[in-house]
Amino acid sequence: MTSTTNKEPTLADVIEKLDKLSRDSEKFNDRFSNYQQATQWVVQLAFTLIASATITVIITSVFRK
């Protein structure tokens, strides 16, 4: 009598893979959130710099006259 190995995944294997996918999904969500916050910060910084430069040019041209 020969013994054959069962290659089918068990319920424990399926649960383990689902847990791993869940953790990977959480990592992706964290990375996306960080990227979104960084992008928003860069946009606000750019807007602030443009507004400051515009105000500086306007004030400079008003006081020169």
Phi, psi and omega in degrees: 000128180258144178262137178249142178271139181273115182267359181286142180290144176271172178298324178295321178297317180296317179296319179297318179292323177295321177297318179296318178296322179296317179294320178296322179295320178295320178298316180297317179298320178296316180296318180296319179297316178297318179296318180296317179294320179295319179297317179297320179296318180294319179296317178295321178296315179298316179298318179297317179295319179295316179296318179296317179296319179296315179296321179297317180295318181294313181296318179298317180290330179289318183282343178283335183278000000 
